[in-house]
Amino acid sequence: MPLSGIASDGTSIYTLGLQGTVLSCPLTGCPGGLLQTFSASTSGGAASAIAVAPTSSLVVWTTTSNVEGCPTSGCANPQVLATLPITGDYLGGIAADATNVYFTDPQGGFVYSCPLSGCPTGPTILASGETSPSPVAVDESHVYWATPKEIHSCPVAGCASTGPAVIALNQYQPRAIAVDATAIYWTSSLPYAQVWKVAK
C-alpha cells in the first residue's frame, strides 16, 4: 500500500493510505504490524496532506475541497472545518497550531487560516496572488509556505499591506517545509535533491 504524508502527536503517527484514507499506528508499534483505519471516510475526496494540531488532540487533513478534522481517539465521520471557497480549485499543504489550521490553494494562489473549531462562513485569507503555494508550516508567530521558486512568510494574523516576506529566492520546486525554534527548513528538487536551512 503506498503511503503519503505523516504527522505525529507524540503518541501515534498518522498517515494517508491508498485513495487518501487516514491511517494510524501507535509509536510503540502497530497491532499485528498493520496500520489501523483512523477515519473511516472523508467527505471531500481523497485526503492529500495531514497535520496534528498541538495541545488540541485534533488530527487535520486536506481533501480535494475540504479541510477535515478528527480527535486523536479516531472517528467514523470527520468534521468539515473549512471548504475551499473557489469551486474547481484544489487544496495543497496543511499545518496547524493550537488555535488555527492553515492551508493553501495552489490553483487560486491563496494561503488561508481557519479556527480549529471550524469556519462555516469561510476561511480567512492570509495571502493572495501567490504562485502555486503548496507546502506550509507554522510556528508561534508566523506561517511559512513554498512556491515553485521561493519561500514566503507572514504573521499568523495575516500579511502586511506590502505582502508576504520573502525568505529565499531562486529555489527549485520545494516539496516540503518545516520549522523549529531557530530555523526554517525545506527541500529542493532540482538540480539536486537538497535540504536547505535559514535562521529565523
SERO-4910 file (N, C-alpha, C, O; in steps of 0.05 Angstrom, whole numbers):
BEGIN
 pado doro    nc1    nc2    nc3   cac1   cac2   cac3    cc1    cc2    cc3    oc1    oc2    oc3
  Met    A     17    -24      0      0      0      0     18     25      0     33     28     19
  Pro    A     15     42    -20     31     67    -20     21     86      2     -3     89      6
  Leu    A     39     99     16     32    118     37     43    145     29     63    148     15
  Ser    A     29    166     39     39    193     34     31    210     58     10    207     70
  Gly    A     49    229     65     43    247     87     46    233    113     39    209    116
  Ile    A     56    247    134     59    235    160     58    257    181     69    279    176
  Ala    A     46    252    204     45    270    226     44    254    252     37    231    252
  Ser    A     52    267    274     52    253    300     43    271    322     48    296    321
  Asp    A     30    260    342     22    275    366     39    267    390     33    275    412
  Gly    A     60    252    385     77    243    407     69    216    418     84    204    434
  Thr    A     45    206    411     35    180    419     31    161    396     37    138    398
  Ser    A     22    172    374     17    157    350     26    172    325     31    196    326
  Ile    A     29    158    303     33    171    277      8    168    261     -8    149    264
  Tyr    A      4    187    243    -19    187    225     -9    191    197      9    207    192
  Thr    A    -20    176    178    -11    177    151    -34    173    132    -57    166    141
  Leu    A    -29    176    106    -50    174     86    -45    150     69    -23    147     58
  Gly    A    -65    132     65    -61    108     50    -74    110     23    -79    131     12
  Leu    A    -79     86     11    -90     84    -15   -116     99    -17   -133     97      0
  Gln    A   -119    115    -38   -143    131    -43   -147    152    -20   -170    161    -16
  Gly    A   -126    159     -6   -128    181     13   -141    173     39   -150    191     53
  Thr    A   -143    148     46   -154    141     72   -135    149     94   -110    150     90
  Val    A   -145    155    118   -129    164    140   -124    140    159   -142    127    168
  Leu    A    -98    135    164    -90    112    179    -73    121    203    -63    143    204
  Ser    A    -71    103    223    -55    110    247    -41     85    258    -47     62    251
  Cys    A    -21     91    275     -6     69    288      7     80    313     19    102    311
  Pro    A      5     67    336     19     76    360     49     77    355     60     60    340
  Leu    A     63     95    368     92     97    365    106     72    376    129     66    369
  Thr    A     92     57    393    103     33    404    102      9    385    113    -12    389
  Gly    A     87     14    363     84     -7    342     55    -13    336     38    -11    353
  Cys    A     50    -20    311     23    -25    302     14    -53    311     30    -72    309
  Pro    A    -10    -56    320    -21    -83    328    -20   -101    304    -31    -96    283
  Gly    A     -6   -124    307     -4   -143    286     13   -133    263     13   -146    241
  Gly    A     27   -111    267     44   -100    246     29    -85    224     40    -80    203
  Leu    A      3    -79    229    -14    -67    209    -23    -39    217    -31    -36    240
  Leu    A    -23    -20    199    -34      6    204    -64      2    208    -77    -14    196
  Gln    A    -76     19    226   -104     17    232   -119     40    218   -108     62    215
  Thr    A   -144     35    211   -161     56    199   -167     77    221   -178     70    242
  Phe    A   -160    102    216   -164    123    236   -191    137    231   -206    142    249
  Ser    A   -196    144    206   -222    156    198   -233    140    176   -220    135    155
  Ala    A   -258    131    180   -270    112    161   -278    125    135   -282    112    115
  Ser    A   -280    152    134   -288    165    109   -277    193    108   -270    205    129
  Thr    A   -276    204     85   -270    233     81   -292    243     62   -300    229     43
  Ser    A   -301    267     67   -325    277     53   -319    293     28   -336    299     12
  Gly    A   -293    301     25   -287    319      3   -268    307    -17   -253    322    -30
  Gly    A   -267    281    -19   -248    268    -37   -225    256    -21   -226    257      4
  Ala    A   -206    245    -35   -183    232    -22   -167    252     -6   -161    274    -16
  Ala    A   -158    244     18   -141    261     34   -113    263     21   -103    244      9
  Ser    A   -101    288     22    -76    292      8    -53    303     25    -30    300     18
  Ala    A    -59    315     48    -39    325     66    -50    324     94    -74    325     98
  Ile    A    -32    321    114    -41    315    142    -24    329    162      0    334    157
  Ala    A    -36    337    185    -21    350    206    -35    344    232    -58    335    233
  Val    A    -22    350    255    -34    347    281    -32    374    295    -11    387    295
  Ala    A    -55    383    305    -56    409    320    -45    404    348    -57    389    363
  Pro    A    -23    418    356    -12    413    382    -31    422    405    -45    442    402
  Thr    A    -31    407    426    -46    411    450    -77    409    447    -91    410    466
  Ser    A    -87    404    422   -116    404    419   -126    376    414   -151    372    412
  Ser    A   -109    356    411   -117    328    406   -134    326    381   -154    312    380
  Leu    A   -126    341    360   -141    341    335   -122    335    311   -102    349    308
  Val    A   -129    316    295   -115    310    270   -130    324    248   -155    321    246
  Val    A   -116    338    230   -129    352    208   -117    344    182    -93    336    181
  Trp    A   -132    345    161   -122    338    134   -137    353    113   -159    362    117
  Thr    A   -125    354     89   -138    366     66   -148    343     48   -135    323     45
  Thr    A   -172    348     36   -181    331     15   -181    349    -11   -168    370    -10
  Thr    A   -194    341    -31   -195    357    -55   -206    385    -50   -196    405    -59
  Ser    A   -228    386    -34   -242    411    -30   -247    419     -1   -255    441      5
  Asn    A   -241    401     18   -247    407     46   -222    404     64   -203    390     58
  Val    A   -223    419     86   -205    414    108   -221    399    129   -243    409    138
  Glu    A   -212    376    138   -227    359    156   -211    354    181   -187    355    181
  Gly    A   -225    347    203   -211    341    228   -225    319    243   -248    313    239
  Cys    A   -209    307    261   -219    284    276   -203    283    302   -179    287    301
  Pro    A   -215    278    325   -200    275    350   -180    252    347   -184    234    332
  Thr    A   -158    254    363   -137    233    361   -148    206    370   -134    186    365
  Ser    A   -171    205    382   -183    180    390   -195    166    366   -202    142    368
  Gly    A   -198    180    344   -210    168    319   -239    175    316   -252    183    335
  Cys    A   -249    173    292   -277    179    287   -286    165    261   -271    161    243
  Ala    A   -312    159    260   -323    147    235   -328    169    214   -325    164    191
  Asn    A   -337    192    224   -344    214    205   -330    240    214   -337    251    235
  Pro    A   -310    248    200   -295    272    208   -311    297    206   -331    299    190
  Gln    A   -303    318    221   -316    344    219   -304    360    196   -279    360    193
  Val    A   -321    372    180   -311    390    159   -306    417    173   -324    431    181
  Leu    A   -280    425    174   -273    451    186   -276    474    167   -284    496    174
  Ala    A   -268    469    142   -269    490    121   -274    478     94   -265    455     89
  Thr    A   -286    493     77   -290    485     49   -276    506     31   -279    530     36
  Leu    A   -262    497     11   -248    516     -7   -268    534    -20   -287    525    -32
  Pro    A   -264    560    -18   -284    579    -28   -287    579    -59   -309    585    -69
  Ile    A   -266    572    -73   -267    573   -103   -272    546   -114   -256    528   -112
  Thr    A   -295    542   -126   -303    517   -138   -284    510   -161   -278    527   -178
  Gly    A   -274    485   -161   -256    477   -182   -227    478   -174   -210    464   -186
  Asp    A   -220    494   -154   -193    493   -143   -189    469   -126   -208    455   -119
  Tyr    A   -164    464   -118   -158    441   -100   -140    450    -78   -125    470    -81
  Leu    A   -140    436    -56   -124    443    -33    -96    431    -35    -92    410    -47
  Gly    A    -77    445    -23    -49    437    -23    -40    428      5    -50    408     15
  Gly    A    -21    442     16     -9    435     42    -27    443     65    -46    459     62
  Ile    A    -20    433     89    -35    439    113    -16    439    137      4    424    138
  Ala    A    -21    457    156     -6    459    181    -26    468    202    -47    479    196
  Ala    A    -19    465    228    -37    473    249    -21    482    273      1    471    279
  Asp    A    -32    501    288    -21    508    314    -43    502    335    -62    488    328
  Ala    A    -41    513    358    -60    507    379    -87    520    375   -106    514    389
  Thr    A    -89    539    356   -113    555    352   -125    551    324   -150    549    322
  Asn    A   -109    550    304   -119    550    276   -106    528    260    -86    516    267
  Val    A   -119    523    237   -108    506    216   -102    525    192   -117    544    187
  Tyr    A    -79    519    179    -70    536    156    -68    518    132    -58    496    133
  Phe    A    -76    528    108    -76    511     85    -73    529     60    -78    553     61
  Thr    A    -66    516     38    -60    531     13    -78    522    -10    -88    499    -10
  Asp    A    -83    540    -28    -97    535    -53    -78    541    -76    -75    564    -85
  Pro    A    -64    520    -86    -44    525   -107    -55    537   -132    -42    554   -145
  Gln    A    -79    529   -140    -91    540   -165    -98    569   -162    -93    586   -179
  Gly    A   -111    576   -140   -120    603   -136    -99    622   -126   -102    646   -128
  Gly    A    -77    611   -114    -56    628   -104    -61    639    -76    -50    660    -69
  Phe    A    -77    625    -60    -84    634    -34    -71    618    -12    -65    594    -15
  Val    A    -67    632     11    -60    619     36    -82    626     56    -87    650     60
  Tyr    A    -94    606     69   -117    611     86   -111    602    115    -92    587    121
  Ser    A   -128    613    133   -129    602    161   -158    598    168   -176    610    157
  Cys    A   -162    581    188   -189    574    198   -186    565    227   -168    549    232
  Pro    A   -203    574    245   -202    563    272   -206    533    273   -220    522    256
  Leu    A   -194    520    292   -196    491    295   -225    483    300   -233    460    296
  Ser    A   -241    502    310   -270    496    315   -286    497    289   -309    489    289
  Gly    A   -273    506    267   -287    508    242   -293    537    233   -293    555    250
  Cys    A   -297    541    208   -304    568    198   -326    565    177   -321    567    153
  Pro    A   -350    561    186   -373    556    167   -378    579    148   -390    575    127
  Thr    A   -370    604    155   -374    626    136   -351    630    117   -351    648    101
  Gly    A   -331    612    119   -308    614    101   -282    620    116   -282    633    136
  Pro    A   -260    610    105   -234    615    117   -224    643    113   -234    658     96
  Thr    A   -205    651    129   -192    678    128   -169    677    108   -152    658    109
  Ile    A   -168    696     90   -146    698     71   -122    711     85   -123    734     94
  Leu    A   -100    697     86    -75    708     97    -58    720     75    -45    741     79
  Ala    A    -58    708     52    -42    718     29    -57    710      3    -70    689      2
  Ser    A    -55    727    -17    -67    722    -43    -47    730    -65    -27    743    -59
  Gly    A    -53    721    -89    -35    728   -111     -9    713   -111     10    721   -124
  Glu    A     -7    691    -96     17    675    -95     18    656   -119     -3    648   -130
  Thr    A     42    648   -126     45    630   -149     46    601   -138     67    593   -128
  Ser    A     25    587   -141     23    558   -134     34    552   -106     52    536   -104
  Pro    A     24    566    -85     33    558    -59     24    530    -51      1    523    -57
  Ser    A     42    515    -39     34    487    -33     42    480     -4     26    483     14
  Pro    A     67    470      0     73    462     28     73    486     46     80    508     39
  Val    A     64    481     71     61    503     90     69    493    118     66    470    124
  Ala    A     80    511    134     87    505    162     81    530    179     77    552    169
  Val    A     80    526    205     72    547    223     88    545    249     93    522    258
  Asp    A     95    568    261    105    568    288     87    586    305     64    591    298
  Glu    A     97    595    328     80    610    346     73    638    335     54    650    346
  Ser    A     86    648    315     80    675    305     76    678    275     64    697    266
  His    A     87    659    259     87    663    230     79    637    216     82    615    226
  Val    A     68    641    192     62    620    173     83    621    151     90    643    142
  Tyr    A     93    598    142    113    596    121    103    578     99     91    557    105
  Trp    A    108    585     74    100    568     52    119    570     29    135    588     27
  Ala    A    117    550     12    135    549    -12    119    552    -37     97    541    -40
  Thr    A    130    568    -56    121    569    -83    141    554   -100    161    544    -89
  Pro    A    137    551   -126    157    535   -141    185    546   -141    204    532   -147
  Lys    A    189    572   -134    215    584   -135    223    600   -110    246    610   -109
  Glu    A    205    603    -91    210    620    -68    199    609    -42    181    592    -43
  Ile    A    209    619    -20    198    613      7    188    639     18    202    659     19
  His    A    163    640     27    150    664     37    140    660     65    138    637     75
  Ser    A    134    682     79    122    681    106    106    706    111    110    726     99
  Cys    A     87    703    130     73    726    141     63    720    169     62    696    176
  Pro    A     56    739    185     46    734    212     20    717    210      6    718    190
  Val    A     15    702    231     -8    685    231    -34    701    229    -55    690    222
  Ala    A    -33    726    237    -57    743    235    -62    753    206    -84    764    201
  Gly    A    -43    750    189    -46    759    161    -22    775    152     -8    787    169
  Cys    A    -18    776    126      5    791    115      1    821    117    -22    831    118
  Ala    A     22    836    118     21    865    117     12    874     90     11    858     71
  Ser    A      5    900     87     -5    910     62     16    908     40     10    908     16
  Thr    A     42    906     48     63    904     29     67    875     19     83    870      1
  Gly    A     51    856     30     52    829     21     70    812     39     81    822     58
  Pro    A     73    786     33     90    768     49    119    775     48    129    787     29
  Ala    A    134    767     69    163    769     69    174    747     52    164    725     52
  Val    A    195    753     37    209    733     21    233    723     37    251    738     44
  Ile    A    232    697     43    253    684     59    276    675     41    299    677     49
  Ala    A    269    664     18    290    654      0    280    656    -29    257    653    -35
  Leu    A    299    662    -47    294    664    -76    308    642    -91    325    627    -80
  Asn    A    302    639   -116    316    621   -134    317    592   -124    337    578   -126
  Gln    A    294    582   -114    292    555   -106    281    538   -129    274    548   -150
  Tyr    A    281    511   -125    274    492   -146    253    473   -136    260    451   -125
  Gln    A    228    480   -140    206    463   -134    207    451   -105    209    427   -102
  Pro    A    207    468    -85    206    458    -57    182    440    -53    160    447    -60
  Arg    A    187    417    -41    165    397    -37    156    395     -8    133    386     -3
  Ala    A    172    405     10    164    403     39    177    426     54    199    435     46
  Ile    A    165    435     76    176    456     92    170    451    121    149    440    128
  Ala    A    189    458    139    186    453    167    200    476    182    217    489    172
  Val    A    192    479    207    204    500    224    210    488    252    196    470    261
  Asp    A    229    500    265    233    495    294    238    522    307    232    543    295
  Ala    A    248    522    331    251    547    346    271    567    334    270    591    339
  Thr    A    289    557    318    311    574    308    313    577    278    325    596    269
  Ala    A    300    559    263    305    559    234    281    549    218    262    538    229
  Ile    A    283    554    192    263    544    172    278    525    154    301    531    146
  Tyr    A    266    503    148    278    482    131    260    475    108    236    476    111
  Trp    A    272    469     85    256    460     62    272    443     44    297    444     44
  Thr    A    258    427     28    271    410      8    271    424    -19    253    440    -25
  Ser    A    291    418    -35    293    429    -63    296    405    -82    313    388    -77
  Ser    A    281    405   -103    280    381   -120    302    382   -142    313    361   -148
  Leu    A    308    405   -153    326    408   -175    346    430   -169    340    448   -154
  Pro    A    370    429   -181    381    408   -198    390    383   -183    395    362   -195
  Tyr    A    391    385   -156    398    362   -140    378    361   -117    366    381   -110
  Ala    A    375    337   -105    358    334    -82    373    346    -58    394    336    -50
  Gln    A    363    368    -47    376    383    -26    357    390     -4    333    392     -8
  Val    A    368    394     20    353    406     43    366    432     50    390    433     54
  Trp    A    350    453     51    360    480     57    351    488     85    332    478     96
  Lys    A    367    508     96    361    518    122    368    548    123    388    556    111
  Val    A    350    563    136    356    592    141    347    599    169    326    590    178
  Ala    A    363    614    183    357    622    210    333    641    210    329    657    191
  Lys    A    317    640    230    294    659    232    304    687    238    288    706    240
***
